């Protein structure tokens, strides 16, 4: 099997399993308990927070462990928006990009439907890029005083386009608007230093990095208030109640540290293989259309549309040959609707339904991608012939 769906999930690293294992077995204490087992768990949780803070370049107390990237996005959008409006009722506007993950887009929609916020969407170009000038104009109402929070994802999960987050965050900062970025796909591939990026909030998911599913992380800059979404015992310094999952926090921190240590070498390797794969597909499949920005994209993602075919049919043809990829975001699996990301980029609905995404980890080889390209050429030809027949 050649696994080219790493944007959906990654296997848990062995070193991560070894780091978390004691906290699933003999060191099973509740970090809120005031005895030896509990104190050992509390110390492990604090050490994990310190490790993660070291990678993100922030203070440990600015981090909240969550159940995943989706919860982190929800907490950032809803938490910051509700807190900001509570201090100033004018702050009733949200600004997001047209290609946000549903965790952000649906959170914004909830705030509109239930709490009366206005949502303004910044359009993207055909390559999926947010124009900083357009972003600035959308923020401009009342000099930004009416905007509760703005959110633009660091790297898109479907087409891999990477935004100039630092530039966008600087524009928001000039207007006094907290800026959040969904860095779920960026983590492990792009720099995460929150001070250099200039962001006020940043979301991460563990299972994209070699940690288990079910753990995430939210950075919120000190001084940016936010309302908790989960109430109870006041864990995570009152930001997220519920007994902390120490084992998974240790796993995420370990995965973050290992990914950061490997990042420079892994990125160089991945870009070389990604570009060779893209060149092969575009040269050998006449109908292929690359989606997303040609160069400002994740090192590990190549995404295409194949007009005149069925994306799902090509996907199945590849799976029969043990090539595992995706027709888009795993979060939209089973939907008959074309990708909202692709249509926001101006791609026709029928063409958007032919999309395929190839995403890989740092262990992929050139031979594997060559084999995948060979099988893709054959699969598109077979499906195209069936469609014409």
C-alpha positions in Angstrom: 0.0 0.0 0.0 1.1 3.5 -0.8 -0.5 5.9 1.7 -1.1 9.4 0.2 -3.7 10.7 2.5 -1.6 12.1 5.4 -3.6 15.3 5.4 -6.5 13.2 6.7 -4.5 11.5 9.5 -1.1 10.0 10.3 0.0 6.9 12.2 1.1 7.4 15.8 4.9 7.6 16.1 6.5 4.8 18.1 8.3 7.4 20.3 5.0 9.0 21.0 3.5 5.7 22.1 6.4 5.1 24.4 6.2 8.6 25.9 2.4 8.4 26.6 2.3 4.7 27.7 3.2 5.2 31.4 0.3 7.6 31.8 -2.2 5.0 30.4 -0.9 2.3 32.8 1.0 2.7 36.1 1.1 6.5 36.2 -2.7 6.9 35.8 -3.3 9.6 38.4 -5.7 12.5 38.1 -3.7 15.7 37.9 -6.2 17.4 40.2 -5.6 14.8 43.0 -3.4 15.9 45.9 -1.4 12.7 46.4 1.7 11.1 44.8 -0.1 9.7 41.7 -1.9 12.9 41.1 1.1 15.1 41.6 3.1 12.9 39.1 0.3 13.4 36.6 0.2 17.1 37.2 4.0 17.4 36.7 3.8 15.4 33.4 1.0 17.7 32.2 3.1 20.8 33.1 6.1 19.3 31.3 4.0 18.7 28.2 2.8 22.2 28.3 6.3 23.5 28.6 7.5 21.4 25.6 4.6 22.6 23.4 5.2 26.2 24.5 8.9 25.8 23.5 7.9 24.8 19.9 5.3 27.6 19.6 7.5 30.3 21.2 4.9 31.2 23.8 4.3 31.1 27.5 3.0 27.7 28.8 0.0 29.4 30.4 -1.1 30.6 27.0 -1.9 27.0 25.9 -5.0 25.0 26.3 -5.1 21.3 25.6 -8.3 20.3 23.8 -9.9 17.2 22.2 -8.6 18.1 18.8 -8.3 20.9 16.1 -12.1 21.2 15.8 -12.6 22.0 19.5 -9.6 24.4 19.4 -11.1 26.3 16.4 -14.5 26.4 18.2 -13.0 27.7 21.4 -11.0 30.3 19.5 -13.9 31.7 17.4 -16.7 31.4 19.9 -14.6 32.1 23.0 -12.9 35.3 21.7 -16.0 36.6 20.0 -18.3 36.2 23.0 -15.7 37.7 25.4 -15.0 40.7 23.1 -18.7 41.5 22.6 -19.3 41.2 26.4 -16.9 44.0 26.9 -18.1 46.1 24.0 -21.4 45.5 22.3 -20.2 47.1 19.1 -18.0 44.1 18.5 -20.5 42.0 16.6 -18.7 41.3 13.4 -16.7 38.3 12.4 -14.2 38.1 9.5 -13.2 34.8 8.0 -11.8 33.6 4.6 -13.9 31.8 2.0 -11.9 28.6 2.4 -11.9 28.0 6.1 -12.3 24.5 7.6 -15.9 23.8 8.7 -14.8 24.0 12.3 -14.2 27.7 11.7 -17.0 28.4 9.1 -19.7 26.6 11.1 -18.6 28.2 14.4 -19.0 31.6 12.7 -22.4 30.5 11.4 -23.5 29.4 14.9 -22.4 32.8 16.3 -24.6 34.5 13.6 -27.7 32.3 14.0 -27.7 32.1 17.8 -25.9 35.2 19.0 -26.6 37.7 16.2 -23.1 38.3 14.9 -22.5 39.4 11.4 -20.2 37.2 9.4 -18.1 38.7 6.6 -16.2 36.4 4.2 -13.0 37.5 2.5 -12.9 36.1 -1.0 -9.9 34.2 -2.4 -8.2 34.2 -5.8 -8.1 31.2 -8.2 -5.1 29.9 -6.3 -6.8 30.1 -2.9 -4.8 33.1 -1.7 -6.3 35.8 0.5 -5.3 39.2 -0.8 -4.1 41.3 2.1 -5.6 44.4 0.6 -9.0 42.8 0.4 -8.7 41.5 3.9 -7.8 45.0 5.1 -10.9 46.5 3.3 -13.2 44.0 4.9 -11.8 44.8 8.4 -12.1 48.5 7.7 -15.6 49.1 9.0 -15.5 51.5 12.0 -11.7 51.2 11.8 -12.1 47.6 13.0 -13.7 48.6 16.3 -16.8 46.5 15.4 -14.8 43.3 14.6 -14.8 40.7 17.4 -12.3 38.3 15.8 -10.8 37.5 12.4 -9.7 34.0 11.3 -7.7 32.9 8.2 -6.2 29.4 8.1 -2.5 29.0 7.8 -2.6 26.2 5.2 -5.6 24.9 3.4 -6.5 21.2 4.1 -7.9 20.5 0.6 -5.5 22.3 -1.9 -2.5 23.0 0.3 -2.4 26.8 -0.3 -0.3 28.6 2.4 -1.4 32.1 3.4 0.9 35.0 4.4 -0.4 34.8 7.9 2.2 37.2 9.3 1.0 39.9 6.9 -2.7 39.3 7.6 -2.1 39.2 11.4 -0.2 42.5 11.1 -3.2 44.1 9.4 -5.5 42.9 12.1 -3.2 44.0 14.8 -3.1 47.6 13.3 -6.9 47.7 13.7 -6.9 46.1 17.2 -8.6 42.9 16.0 -7.6 39.6 17.5 -6.4 37.2 14.7 -6.8 33.5 14.8 -5.3 30.9 12.4 -6.1 27.3 12.0 -2.7 25.7 11.8 -3.9 22.1 11.8 -2.4 21.3 8.4 0.6 23.6 8.8 1.9 21.9 12.0 5.0 19.8 11.2 5.6 21.5 7.9 5.6 25.3 8.5 7.1 27.5 11.3 4.8 27.7 14.3 6.5 30.5 16.3 3.4 32.5 17.3 5.4 35.7 18.0 7.0 35.7 14.6 3.6 35.0 13.0 2.0 37.7 15.1 -1.1 35.7 15.7 -3.3 36.0 18.8 -4.7 32.5 18.6 -3.6 29.3 16.8 -5.1 25.8 16.6 -3.3 22.4 16.3 -4.5 18.8 16.0 -2.4 15.9 17.3 -3.3 13.2 14.8 -1.8 15.2 11.9 1.6 15.1 13.6 1.9 11.5 14.7 0.0 11.8 18.0 -3.3 9.9 18.6 -6.7 11.2 17.4 -8.5 13.0 20.2 -6.0 15.7 21.3 -5.4 19.2 20.2 -4.0 22.5 21.4 -5.1 26.1 21.3 -2.7 29.0 21.8 -4.3 32.3 23.0 -2.1 35.2 23.5 -2.0 36.5 27.1 -4.4 39.5 27.4 -6.8 38.2 24.8 -9.9 37.3 26.8 -12.1 34.4 25.8 -15.1 32.6 27.2 -14.8 28.9 28.0 -17.2 26.6 26.1 -17.0 23.7 28.6 -17.8 24.4 32.2 -17.3 22.4 35.3 -14.2 21.9 37.5 -12.2 24.7 36.1 -9.3 22.7 34.7 -6.9 24.3 32.3 -6.9 27.5 34.4 -10.7 27.8 33.9 -10.4 27.7 30.1 -11.6 24.1 29.6 -13.2 22.1 32.4 -12.8 18.3 32.6 -10.2 16.0 33.8 -7.1 16.5 31.7 -6.0 13.7 29.3 -2.4 13.6 30.6 -1.3 10.7 28.3 -2.6 12.5 25.2 -1.1 15.8 26.2 2.2 14.1 26.6 1.7 12.5 23.2 0.9 15.8 21.5 3.9 17.6 23.1 6.2 14.8 22.1 4.9 14.7 18.5 5.3 18.5 18.2 8.9 18.4 19.5 9.8 15.5 17.1 8.1 17.1 14.2 9.9 20.4 14.8 13.2 18.7 15.0 12.6 16.9 11.7 11.0 19.8 9.9 13.8 21.4 8.0 15.1 18.2 6.4 11.6 16.8 5.9 10.4 20.0 4.1 13.3 20.0 1.6 12.7 16.3 0.8 9.0 16.7 0.5 9.1 19.8 -1.8 11.4 18.0 -4.2 9.1 15.0 -4.4 5.9 17.0 -4.5 7.1 19.2 -7.4 8.3 16.1 -9.4 4.9 14.4 -8.8 3.0 17.5 -9.9 5.1 17.9 -13.1 4.5 14.2 -13.9 0.8 14.4 -13.5 0.4 17.7 -15.5 2.7 16.3 -18.3 1.0 12.9 -18.6 -2.6 13.7 -17.9 -3.8 16.3 -20.5 -7.0 17.1 -18.6 -5.3 17.6 -15.2 -5.7 21.0 -13.5 -3.6 21.7 -10.5 -5.6 23.3 -7.7 -4.1 25.8 -5.2 -1.1 28.0 -5.4 1.8 26.5 -7.5 4.6 27.3 -5.0 3.0 28.8 -1.9 1.6 25.4 -0.8 2.3 22.8 1.8 5.4 20.7 0.9 3.3 17.5 1.3 0.2 18.3 -0.8 -0.6 18.0 -4.5 -4.2 18.4 -5.5 -5.8 18.3 -9.0 -9.1 18.3 -10.8 -9.6 16.0 -13.8 -12.5 17.4 -15.9 -14.4 14.8 -17.7 -14.0 12.1 -15.1 -15.5 11.2 -11.7 -13.2 11.9 -8.8 -14.7 9.2 -6.7 -14.3 6.7 -9.6 -10.7 7.5 -10.1 -10.2 7.3 -6.3 -11.7 3.8 -6.3 -9.5 2.8 -9.3 -6.4 3.9 -7.4 -7.5 2.1 -4.3 -7.8 -1.2 -6.2 -4.1 -0.7 -7.0 -3.3 0.0 -3.3 -2.9 3.7 -3.8 -4.7 5.5 -1.0 -5.6 9.2 -1.5 -8.6 11.4 -1.0 -11.2 13.2 -3.1 -11.0 16.2 -0.7 -11.3 16.9 3.0 -11.9 13.8 5.2 -14.3 16.0 7.2 -16.6 16.2 4.1 -16.5 12.5 3.3 -19.8 11.1 2.1 -21.1 14.5 0.8 -22.4 14.8 -2.7 -21.9 18.5 -2.7 -18.8 19.9 -4.5 -16.0 21.3 -2.4 -16.8 24.7 -1.0 -13.1 25.4 -1.1 -12.9 24.7 -4.8 -16.0 26.6 -5.7 -14.8 29.6 -3.6 -11.7 29.5 -5.9 -14.0 29.9 -8.9 -13.8 26.3 -10.1 -17.0 25.1 -11.7 -19.2 22.7 -9.6 -18.9 19.8 -12.1 -15.1 20.2 -12.3 -14.8 20.5 -8.5 -16.5 17.1 -8.2 -13.5 15.6 -10.1 -11.0 16.6 -7.4 -8.3 14.4 -5.9 -5.8 15.2 -3.1 -2.5 13.5 -2.7 -0.8 14.2 0.7 2.1 12.3 2.2 4.4 12.1 5.2 8.1 12.6 5.3 8.7 8.9 4.8 7.3 8.7 1.3 9.8 7.8 -1.5 10.2 9.0 -5.0 9.6 5.5 -6.3 6.3 5.4 -4.5 5.2 8.7 -6.0 6.3 7.5 -9.4 4.2 4.4 -9.0 1.3 6.5 -7.9 1.6 8.8 -11.0 1.7 5.7 -13.3 -1.5 4.3 -11.7 -3.2 7.7 -11.8 -2.6 8.0 -15.5 -4.1 4.6 -16.1 -7.0 5.3 -13.7 -8.0 8.6 -15.4 -7.8 6.9 -18.8 -10.0 4.0 -17.7 -12.6 6.3 -16.0 -12.6 8.7 -19.0 -13.3 5.8 -21.4 -16.2 4.6 -19.2 -17.6 8.1 -19.2 -17.4 8.4 -22.9 -19.0 5.0 -23.4 
